[in-house]
Amino acid sequence: MMRPNKVYHRLSLLSLSLLPPSLSPNLNLNARFPSSSIRTPAHLRTHSRNASKPSMVASRFPYLVPVSSVFAREGTPGGGSANTSVTFTEEDDENVAIGVKYRLPPLEIRDIVDAPPLPALSFSPLRDKILFLKRRSLPPLAELARPEEKLAGIRIDGKCNTRSRMSFYTGIGIHQLMPDGSLGPEKEVRGFPDGAKINFVTWSNDGVHLAFSVRVEEEESSSSKLRVWVADVETGTARPLFQSPDIYLNAVFDNYVWVDDSTLLVCTIPLSRGDPPKKPLVPSGPKIQSNEQKNVIQLRTFQDLLKDEYDEDLFDYYATSQLVLASLDGTVKEIGTPAVYTSMDPSPDEKYLLISSIHRPYSFIVPCGRFPKKVDVWTTDGKFVRELCDLPLAEDIPIAFNSVRKGMRSINWRADKPSTIYWAETQDGGDAKVEVSPRDIIYTQPAEPQEGEQPKILHILDLRYGGISWCDDSLALVYESWYKTRRTRTWVISPGSKDVSPRILFDRSSEDVYSDPGSPMLRRTPAGTYVIAKLRKENDEGANILLNGNGATPEGNIPFLDLFDINTGSKERIWESDKEKYYEGVVALMSDEKEGDICINDLKILTSKESKTENTQYYIQSWPDRKLCQITDFPHPYPQLASLQKEMVRYQRKDGVQLTATLYLPPGYDPSKEGPLPCLVWSYPGEFKSKDAAGQVRGSPNEFAGIGPTSALLWLARRFAILSGPTIPIIGEGDEEANDRYVEQLVSSAEAAVEEVIRRGVAHPNKIAVGGHSYGAFMTANLLVHAPHLFCCGIARSGAYNRTLTPFGFQNEDRTLWEATNTYVEMSPLMSANKIKKPILLIHGEEDNNPGTLTMQSDRFFNALKGHGALCRLVILPFESHGYAARESIMHVLWETDRWLQKHCVSNTSEVSADIDTSKDGASNEVAKSEKKAVGASGGSAAELTDDFESEQLHSKPTLLM
């Protein structure tokens, strides 16, 4: 378990999660981060210690994020700089097929993208101060062009000795939160060098100090490694933590953590480390892989793996740390020996440390998360206590959903105890295809058990363990889920009483958002952990907790806060979002600074509020008078679109499934005067187990229309209608696999969406374009193959087009190529490249590290299209990964997209019937033919590593870190 309040920014898109968040079966619920942790768009992705949690208690705010695991992820930029040495040109020769310079999009788009980013916010542990963490605009391409080492599934900036492509803060402002809810004047943290890049901002538990890292870009020959600084919150004065200028931070994995209010445990670069190993000119031998034991090892197409002994040595060189205890008084003490430490987690009583590390033998076929892993217990002064486990190399984790590593996993401290450890162990060998009961067992044990004391069984589960929310010895909530059936259950247990039997509190489908009861709100303890908040009412002896819910309804989300009696199940709604104009949400408890149950009359919460045209602002609401105090006043990020029109529209697919989309129209648009507009449909398919779940409404019509750097909504400024996120459900009911009818359902969903915008008179039937990112690009190509009657052109970014290149599963496909050959082939638009007759623009990052969307996917698809005379264009972006980060790249992507839309959509004069039904026959016949082919197979695979697929949400929204 890791402490909260540590945050850092990364640039490119999220890359190393084995499952999309909503599908992950093994998310850890035992975070000290509050249940109201906030979700950020990928380009503002922040990271905090131990904030991972299961999807069932995930944040209700799609634009704010709780953070991630010890293994840092990549996210699209939180901002950057316009300064660049790369040449831009604005001339556009329509007859030149190949451009040689970066281009700029029209000014009306450029102005929105270059709008100054809003700061990230972070509240002090005592809730009396707020940090404004300042950010820059988009970074220059020169930053992405820095050399990076691709090792063991991660990318390392050797010059900084951290993950590559890190974004950063440019300054820290401190505001006092006044008793009336207003903010005091800003106090700027000062003392560090001008132009410093700030990362890993962390509060001490008492809220008196801040720790953060600083790096300064110096001359090429000088070091730009990270140094740890500390600041006094009252004065704003900052200074280096280490007096020696030779002690640098190693931030490849974990970096530092407050052990107590005056001491930090820091991962440092070993002082004895010399120069990097040199690659031998002549290898010591051939590269050999063997399976002479005939083991069954099925693996995804992982990227950036170790290739040889030299890579192993290089990985050790950069990842090895020396742990150092550093006090604010200047005392420095090395503890332990240098190793590849991946996490450091102090116990709540500050007496022990959970220390995780990875070690050899390494692997050339799996990333470092599967390397041999050792977890030890130390005292906080560095004395070894005992080894909890030493897990072997895990190359053979089955690819079926819900498969896990063998042995101890999810090892954490109990949030409500001084120093008690708990963990889960699989009983099925980690293989989800094995039928066994129980499937997981949760154990608990003191940090230093008495001689002969064995771990105690806390709870047994028949589904896959998903984490625990702790409260006290009388109450904890245990979560389990099973992806194949979408079943999720919440158990109530009494950890301190053997006489009280566990009982199921909620048992539901994870897809059924209408039945979601909400997540328990957590409160911060003096030790810095987070536990379930208990509330008491006058003359009420009930055990009440707060359930913070998304409030999904057929009219859209209406977030709520329920007072819930854990024993009787009775509910009282004490807060609900405005239904008419605003979208509001409960972000966090602000009355958790005192121990004990919270009196309902002392309740204080942080809420957010936004509307279609008003940016997100934050408020503090207090009981019993429900007084509301606004604490932020962020300006509208793009006033030129302040009066855009937004509507959540509902329509029906031909098989009866209800679909939802968000329709955006330009400011001042009047259909009676302007007539139908060119339209851009931008979407991403999703898989469901039932038609009812697929037809449920997700999102709210009142949410602010935030616009990210590559958002489709930018074309509102070019007078386009935008149909954003139309539901593209791929449904597999019962034993049916969804993808066996992928093409049929994809085309049917698209037809329904197009019919709706034409029926409304807002879209010109000849001028409807389709686009998407990642799996949305895959969708786009398939629609141009199977539904050419619907769209005039397509834009496909960072997609995959040949599923046989991902033979052990993709996205949410649960079978291998050999188990479902026909499905893989028929879903691959590359196999039907000869049928694409509409213009298609392909864009891809040259350094895409997503296993499912290698850059060669676009390259090969383009060559197939060109080989059949298709009207197509391929743009490869140097240095870019799955998402795009540099200003030059993003501006050029927008120029390419705008050029494509103006040329093949706005100017389209081809004859397309407004009556979609009259032109369906060809596609319908094709689907019927494919349906006759039997694809009977079963098995399993892992989901494609989807990178937050385009993070259309929105650099304009503030990020909040509790």
N, C-alpha and C positions, 0 to 999 in steps of 0.2 A: 504494500500500500504506500502511496506516495503523497506528499503534502501538496495542497493546492497553492494557488497564488503565484506560481512561476509561469511566465508566459514568454513565448518568443514567436517571431514571424518567420515564415519561409516563403519562397517565391512561387515555384511552379505548382502544378496541381497535385493533389493527393495521389500517392502512388503505391504504397505498400500495405494495403489492407486485403486480407484474403477474401473477405466478403463485403458487399455493400453494407453499411451500417444497419439498415432495416432487416438484413438477412442473417447477420452474424449470430451463430448459435452459442458462442462462448464469450460474449462480452462480459467484462468484469464490473459487477455492480457495487463493489465494496469501496467505492471512492470516498475520499474525504471531501470531494467536491459536492456542492449542493445539488439536489435534484433539479433545481432550476437552472443548472448550468446552461450556458447559452450557446447556440450554434451560429457559427460565422460562415460567410461565404468562403469558398475555397481560397480565393485570392487574398482573404484576410485571415487565413487559418492561423490560429494561435494554439500554443501548447501549454498545458498546465500539468503539474504533477498529479498523477493518479486521478484523473477525471474521467476515465473511461467508464461506461456504464451500459446496461442492456438497452435495446431499442424500446422496451416497454416503459422505461422511465426516462427516455431521452428528452432533451429540451424541446419546448414547444416553439422555439424561435429559430426558423431556418436560416437566419442571417447572423446568428451569434453562436459561438461554439464553446463547449467545454473541451477540453483537450484530449490529448492523445496519449500514446504509450511511450515507453522509454525509447522505442525506436522511432525517431523523428520522421514525420512525413513531409512530403512536399506539397505546397499549395500555391495557387496563382498569386501574383504580387499584391502586396498591400499598397503599393504605390511605387514611385520611381522618379526618375529625373529626365528632363527633356534634353539634357546636355549629351551630346554624342558626337563621335567623329565620323559616323556613317552618313553618307550623302543621301539626302532626300531629293526627289525630283517630282514635280507636279505635272509635267507634260504627259499626255496619254495618247500615244499613237494607236488608234483602234486596230490598225492593221498589223501591229507587231505582236506576235504570239508570245514571245519570250522577253520579259523585262530583265534589265540588268541592274537596276537600282531600287532602293526602297521608295515606296510611294506614300503619299499622304491622302487620307480620305477627304471628302468635302468638309469645309469649315464647320458646318452645323453639327457634324458628327465629331469632329476633332475637339470642338469646344467642350462637349459633354465628357469625353474620355479624359481630357486634361483638367477637369474640375478638381480642385484641391481635395484630398481625402480627409474625412473626418477622423478625429482621434479615437484611439481605443481608451476605454475607461476601466479602472480597477479600484475597487473599494478596499479600505483598510480592514484588518481583522476586527477592529472595534467599531466599524461602520461610521467613523467620525470624519474620515477624510476620503477624498477621491483623487486618483491619479488621472491626468490627461496625458496619454502616451502619444506623442506627435509622430506623424508619418509623412512620407514624401509621396510624390506621384510616381508614375511608372518608371522602372529602372532602365538605364541605357543598355543596349546590346553588349557593350564592353564588359558588363558585369557577368553576363551569361557566358561570355567567351573565355572567362578565366579557366585555366587548366583544372581538370577534376579527375580524380581517380575513381574508377568504377570497380568496386570491390565488394564481393559477398552480398550483392543485392542492394547496396547503398552507394551513394556518390559523395565523395569527400573532397573538400577544398583543402589541399595540402598546405597552402600558404597560411591559412587561418587555423588549420587542424580542427575543422568542424564540418558539418554537412554543407555541401555546396549549395549555392543559390539562396542563401539566407537573406531574407529581407531584414529590416531593422527599424528601430525608432530613432528619431532625430533629436528628441528632447523629452523631458519629463516635467510636467507642471503639477503642483500639489494644491488642492483646494480644500479648505475646511468646510464640512457640512454643518451649517448653522442650525440652531434649534428650531428655527421656523421653516427649515427645509431648503433654504436658499444656499448658494455657494459663496464662500468668502473669496477674496481676491487671490489670484494665482501666485504661487511661490515657485519660482523656477529652480529646479535642481541644478547646481552649478559646481564647477571645479574640474570637470573633465575637459579634455582638449576640444577646441572648436572643430566641428566636422566629424566628431566621433559617432560611430555607429553603435547603437545600444541594443542589447538582447537580454533575454532571460531575466526580466524584472521580477523580483520576489520580495514580498513583505516578510519581516520577522514576525513571530507569533504575537508579540506584544504590540506590533504596529509602530514601533519606535524607529526602526531602521528599514532601509531598502537595500537589497543587493542587486547588482546587475553587471553585465559584462560590457566592456568597452573595447572597440578596435578602431584603429586609425589607419587609413590608407596612406602609407608612407612611400618613399621612393622604392623602386622596383627591387633594389638590393636589400631593403630593410624588411623587418618582420611586420606582419599585420595580424599577428595572433591575438587572441582575446585575453584581456586581463579582467580580474574581478574587482569591482569597486563597491563601496558601501556609502550610503548617504544618511545623514541625520534628517528625519522627516520634519522636525520642528524648524530647523534652520535652513534646510535645503542644501547644506554643504556636503559635498562628496569628496572621497579620497580613495586611493587604492587600498585594497584589503591587505595585500602583501607589500612589505617594505622593499623586498628584493625585486628588482626589475626583471629577473630571470625566471620568474614563476608565471607560467601561462596556463590558461584553461584548456583542457581537452574536452571538446563538446561533440565528439563523434557519437557518443551515446548519452549517458546521463552527465550532468555537469556539476551542480552543487546543490546543497540542501541545508537549511537551518537545522542544526542539531538542538540548539536551545536559543534563547534570545540574544546571546552574545557570541555564538560559535557556529561556524559553517564547516561542513565537510565538502571538500572540493576535489574533483577529478582534475589532476594537473598533468602536464606533459613531463615525464620523468627527466630530471636534470641530467641524468647520465646518458640520455638518448643522443646518438650522433646523427650523422647524415642518413638520408633514406638509403635503403639497399639499392645497389645498381643491378640493372637487368643484364644477365649474362648475354654476351653476343652469340654464344653457341649453347643451346639447351643441353641439359644433362641426359636427355633421352626423349623418346616419343611420348605423346599424351595418350594414355591408355585408360579405358574404362572397361570393366569386366562384370559379367553377371553369371559366372560359372556355377554359382549355387542355385541358379534358376529362381531367384527371388522375384516376387511380383512388386515392382516399384513403378507406379504411375505418377508422372510429374507434370505440372504446368510448364509453360514456356517462360520460366523465370529469366529475368534480364540482369546484366551486370554481375554475373557470377565470377568467382575465382576461376582462373584458367590453368594455373601452374604453380610451382613452388615459389616462384618469384612473387606472384600475387599474394600467396599466403604470407610471405615475409613482409610485403608492403602493407597488408591489412594489419598485421601485428604492430608494425611500426607506427601507424597512425592511430590505431584503436587502443593501444596499451596506455593505461593511466597509472599514476601514483596517487593514492588517496592521501589528502592532507587535511588535518584539523587546524583551522585558523580562527583565532579569537580576535575580537575587535580591539583588544589591547595590544595586538602585535605578535602574540605567541603563535608559533607555527610548529606542528608536529606531524611527521610522516607516520602513517599507520599502514600495516600490511605491506605486501610486496607488490611490485608492478604487475598488473594483469589487465585483461580486457573486461573491465567492469561495465556492466550495462544498467544497473540501478542501485541506488542507495536509499534506504527508507528507515528513518528513525522510528522507534516505538513511541506511542503516545506519552509514556512516562519519561522519555528521553534517556533511557538507560541502555537500550540495545539498538543495534542496526541490523536490518536485513540486507545482505550484500549479495547481489547476483553477478555472475560473470560467465563468459563463454570461453571455451578453450579448445585446443586441438584434440582429436583429428578434425580438420575442417573438411568441407565438401566442395566438389566442383559442380554439383547438380542441384543444390538447394541454397537459399540465402542464409545469412547469419542467424536469423531467428530460429533456425532448426539445428544450429551447431550444438555440440555438447554444452550443457548448462549446469552450473553449480550454484547452489543457494546456501549461504552460511549465515549463522547468527554470530555477531560480534557485540562486545560492549561498545559504548559510544567513545571510549578512549582507545579503541583499537584492539582489544584483547579478543582472541578467537574463543568462542564458546562451544559451538558444535556445527556440524554439517547437517543441513536438512535433507539435501538430495544432490546427486550428481547424475543428471540425465544424459543418456548416450545420444549420439548423433541420430537425428530423426529424419532420415531420408525416405522412410516408408510410411508416412502418414497417409492413410487412404484418402482418395480424392472425393469421396462421397460427402455431401453436406453433413455437418455436425460431427465429422471425424476430428479427433484431437490427438495430441501427443500422449504417449503412455507415461505413467508415473505422476508425481505431484505436479499440480499446475494451479494457477491463480493463487499463489502463496501471498498472504497479506496479514497485516495486523488487524485485530478486532478494533474497530473505531471507538468502542465504548469501554474498553479495558486498558489497563496500563501497559501490558506486554504479553498478550495472548495471540498466538498465531493460528490461522486456519487456512485450509486448502481443500482442493477437490482431487479425487482420483477416479479415473475411469475404470469401469468393471467389464467393458467390452473390448479391451485391448486397443481402444481408440478408434475402432472401426464402426461407423454408424450402421453398416449393413448387418452387423451381428445382432441378433435378437436375444436380449438378456434382461433380467430384472434382479436387482436394480442396475441402472446404467451408470450412475455416478454416486459416490459417497463423499460427504463433506466431513472432514476431520478437524479437530482443534486440540491445541496443546500449549502449555506455557512456554515462554522463551527458554527457560532453564527448568525442564521437568526434573522431578526427583528421580533418584536411581530406580530403574525398573518401571517408571510411570509410562504407560503406553498412550498413544493418541486416543482421544475419545471420539466416538461417532456422534456428530451433531445432527445430521439429517441424511436420509437416503432418497434418491430421485430415480424415476423411471424415464425421464426425458433428460436432455443435456443441461447441466448446470449453467446458470447464467448470472450468478452473483448474489450478494446479500446486502440488504440495507439494515444496518444495526440500529438499535435504540438503547436497550438495557437488558438485564437478565430476564425480564418478563416479556420482551418483545423484540423480534427481528423478522424481516420478510425475506424469504428465499425464493429465487426465480429460477424457472426451468423452461425450456422450449424445445420444439422439434420442427425443423424447417420443412420437412417433407409434407407434414400435415398442417403446418402453420399454427400448431397448437402452442399456447403459452399459459403457464400456470404460476400463481403466486401463493406461497405457503406462509402461514403464520406459525412461528415457533416461539417457545419460551426457552432460551438458551440455558438459563440457570435452574430450570425445574424439570426433572425427569418425569414428574407426575402429570404434567400437562402435555397431552398428545398434540402433535402437529395437525393442522387442519388447512384445507384449501380455502383461500380467500377469494381468488379469482381464477376462473378456468375458461379460456376464450380463444378465439382465433386472432392471431396477430394481425390478420388482414382486416378484421372487422373494426374499423376505426370508430363506428358509431357506439360500440359497446365499451370503448376504452374508459375505465373509471378514473384514470389519472394516476399520477405518481406521487409518492409521499414526499413532502417538502422536508428538507434536511436543515438542521441548524449546526452552527459551528461551535465546537467545544473549546475550552481554554487551551487544550493541547493541540489545536489546529486540525482536528479530525472533524468529520461531519456525521451526525446521527439523525435519526428520525425525530422530528420535533413533536412533542406532546403538548396539547392545549387543554386547558381546564376552563370550564364555565362555572359561574357561581351556582352553588347548590346542585352541581352535577358531578357524580362520581364516575362517570364514564371514562374510558380510555380513548381519548379523541386525538386523531392525527389530522393533518391537512393533506388533501389530495388535490394536486394541481393538474388540471386536465385541459386538453386541446379543444374539447367540446365540439367534435365533428358532428355536423347535422346536414340534412339535405339542402339547407340554405347556406352552408359554409361553416367554417369553424367559429365557435363562440366560446372562447376560453373561460374557465371557471375555477373557483376555489371552493372545495367542499370541506366542511367539518364532518369527519367520518369517525363513528364509534367502532373501533376495531373488534369489539366483542359482539355487538348486536347487529352491526352492518347498517345502522341507520345513518342517514346523511342530512346535513343542513347546508344549503348553498349560501355562503356568506359573501361571495363576490362573483360577479359575472361581467364579461366584456360588454361594452356598448354594441348593440346589434345593428343600429341604424346607419351610423356614419363612420364609426371608428373600429379599429381592431386593436384590442388591448390584451396584454398578457401579464401574468405574475412571473417576475424574474427571480426574486430571492426574498428570504426573510431578512428583515433589518432589525428585529427585536431579539436577536439570539446572543447578545453579549453577556447575559446573565445565565447562571446555571439553574436547573430545575424546569418544571413545566411552565409554559408561557400562558399567562392569563389572557383570555380573549380580549379583555379591555385594554391590554398592553400590546396587542398585536400591531406590528408595523411591517409593511411589505414594500418592495420595490416593484413598480409596474412599468410597462412600456405602453406607448399609445401612438397610433399612426392612422392615417387615412389614405385614400387613393392618391391624394395630392399633397399630403403633409408628411414630412419626414419623421422618422421615429424619434420620440422624446421620452425621457425617463422621469418618473414621478415617485414620490414617497407618500403612501396612504396609511393613515393611522386610525386605530379604533380607540374609543367607541364612536367618535363623531364622524369617522370616515373622511377626515380632512385630507385633501389632495394637494401636495406641494410639488410644483414642477422644478426639477433640478438641472435640466439641460434646455438649451434653446439653439439647436443646430439649424443653420440656414438651409433652405432648399438647395440641393446640390446642382440642379440644372433648371433654373427658373424658366427657361425657354420652353420647357415641356410641363410646366406646373399645372396646366389645365388640360393635360391629356385625358382621354376618356377610357375608362376601364369597366369591363363588365364580365362577370362569370356567367358563361352560357352553358345550357344543358340541352342535349339532343340524344337521339337514339340510334343505335346500330341496327342493321337489318335483322339481327338475331335477337333483338329485344334488349340488349345490354345498354344501360344508361351511360352516357359519356359526358365528360365535363371539359371545358377549356376556358382560358381567359382571353377575351377579345379586347385588344387595345386599338384605339383610333386616335389620330393626330389631334392636337388642340384645334378647336374651332371647326372641326369637320362637320359638315352638314350634307347628308346623303342626297337631299333634294336639290342641292346646288352643285355639288361636286360629282355626284354619281358614284358608281363603284370605283374602288381604289385598287391599285396593285396590292397584292397580299403576300405576306411571308408566313408560312406555317412552320413553326420550330418546335420539335418534340423529342421524346425519348420513350421507347416502349417499356412496359413493365409486365411482370408475370403475376398471375393470380390463380388461386385454386377454386374460385367460385365466381359466377356471374354477379351475384349480389355484392360481393366485396369489390369487384372491379367497377361496379356502378356507383360506389359511394363517393361522395364529394369530399375532396381534400383541399384545404386552403380556404382563404376568405376573400370575398370581393372587396373588402375594405382595406386590405394590406397595401402599404405604400409601394408604388411601382418603382422599385430601385433598378438601376441600370448599371450593369457591369461593363468592363472594358471591351468585351466582345459580344455583348448582349444583342439579341435580335431586336430589342426595343429601341436600339439606336436608330432604326429606320423609320421610327415615328417622325423623326426630324426630317425625313425625306418623303413624308406624306404617304407612307405605307400603312395599311391595316396589318396588324400582327395578331395571329392566332397562336398564343404561347401555351406550350404544354398540353395540347389536347390529349386526352386519355387515349393511349394506344395499348389497351389491355390484351395480353396473350393469355388465354384462359385454358387451363387443363383441369377439368373437373374429375373427381374420383381417381381412377387409375390412369386416366388419359394424361399423356404428356403434352404440355402446352405447345411446344414447338412443332409437334406433328401437324398442327393446323396454323402454323405461324403466318404463312403467306396469305391464307384466306382471311384470317382475323386482322392482319395488318391492312390489307386492302379495304376490308369492310369498314374498319375504323376511320381510315383516311377518306373514304367516300362519304361517310356520315359528316365528317368535319367540313369537307369542301361543300357539300350540299347545304350545310347550315350557313356558312358565310355568304354563299350565293343567294340563299333564300332571304337573308336579311338585307340584301342589296348593298353590302359594304365591300364586297370583293368582286372584281371583274373576272368572269370565268376563264378568260384567256390569259390572265395575268396572276396566276397563283403559283408561287415558288415554294419549295419545301427544303428544309435544312435541319441539320443536327450535328452534334458532337459525339464522338466515341460510338456508343451503341446507337445513338441518334443518327450518326453518319451511315452506319450499317443499314438502319431503317430507310434513310434517304435513298441509298442506292437500290434497295429492294423495291421501293415504291416506283422508281423510274423504270425498273424492269417490269413489274407486275401491274402497275397502274399508270401507264403513260398518258391515259386520257384525263388524268386529274391535274397534272402539274406541267408548267411550261419550262421549268429548269430546276436544278438542285444544287445545294451547297453542302458538301460533306467534309467535316473536319476531324482529323485524327481517328479515322475509322478502321475497321477490319472488314474485309470483303471475301476472304477465302477461309471458311471455317475449318477446312482440313488442315490448316496450319496451326490450329489450336485443338489438337485431337483428343485431349483429355478434359474436355469441357470448356464452355465459354458462357459468360454472363451467368444465367441461372439454369443452363442446360445440365441435366443430371445424368447424362450418359456419355460414353466415349464415342469416338468416330466409328469404332468397329461394332459398337452395339446399336448405333442408329445412323448407319451410313447414308441412307436416303435423306434423312432430315438434315444432316450436315451439308450434303451436296445441294439440296433444293433451297436451303436457306442462304447459300453463298451466292451473292450477286455476280461474283467473278465467273461462275459457271454459266451465267446468262448474259455475259457482257455483250454478246452479239445482238441482244434484244433492246439495248438502251439506245433510244433515238433522240432523247431530249438532252439539252446541254447540261453537263455536270462539272462543277468546280470542285477539285480535290485539294485539300490543304492538310499538311502534316508537319509536325516537328521532326527535325532530322535526328534528334536524340531521344525519341520516344522510349520511355522505359516501362511502359505498360505491357505486361505479358500478352495481353489479348490484341494489342493494336500496334504491332511493330511497324516501323516506317516502311518496310518493304511491302506491307499490305497495300498501301496507296500506290507505290511504284509499280507493282505487278498488275494492279487493277487498271491503272492508267495505260500500261502497255497493251493489256487485253482490249481495252476500249479503242485505243488508237489502231490496233490491228484489225478492227472491224469498222474503221472510219467514223467512229462516234465523235461528236463535237464535245471536246473535253479539254480541261486544263489542269495541270498539276503544279502546286506551289509547295516546295520544301523549304522550311524555315530553319536556317542554320542555328545551331545551339539550343533550339527549343525542345522541350520535352512534350509530354502528353497534352498539357495545357500551355498556353503561350504567355510569356512574362514580359519580355523587353518592349519598350515603347516602339522601337522601329518595327519589330515583328507585328505587334498588335495593330499599329497604324496601317501597315501593309496588308494585313488580313482584311481590315475594314475597307481599304481601297479595292482590293480584289473582289470582295463580296459586293460592294456597291457597284463596281464596274459590271459585274456579272448580272446583277439585278436590273440595272439600267438597260443593259444591252439585250438581255434575254427574257425579261419580265415586263418592264415598263414599255419597252419598244416592241413587244411581241405582237405580231399581226397575224399569227397562224389561226386557222379556223378550228376552234374548239367549241363543241356544243355546250350551251348552258344547261342542257338537260343531261345530267350525268348518267341517268339510267340508260339512255340510248347508246352510250359508248362503253358500257360495262362488259358486254358479251365476251370480248376477247379475253379479258382478264379472268372473268368467271370461268370460262372454259378451261383456261390454263390451270386454275386452281383445282377444278374438278379432276383434271387429268392427274395432277400430282397427288390428290387425295386417294386415288385408287391404288397407289403404291403402298404396300404394307411396310410399316416401319415398327414391327413389334420387337422391342428390346427393353431391357431394364439394366440398371446399374447405377453408376453415380459419377459425379465430377464436381469440381469446385467452381465457384462462380468466377467469371472474368473479373480481373482486377480493374474495376471501373474507377476512374479518377473523378469523382464528383461531377462527372460529365458536364462540363462547361460551367458550372457555377455562374449561372446567370444572375445570381443575387449578389451582389451588388456592392460595388465599392463605395457607394454613396451612403450606405448605412453604417451607423456607429457600431463598433465592437465593444462588448462589455465583458470584463473578466472579474469574477468575484474572488 
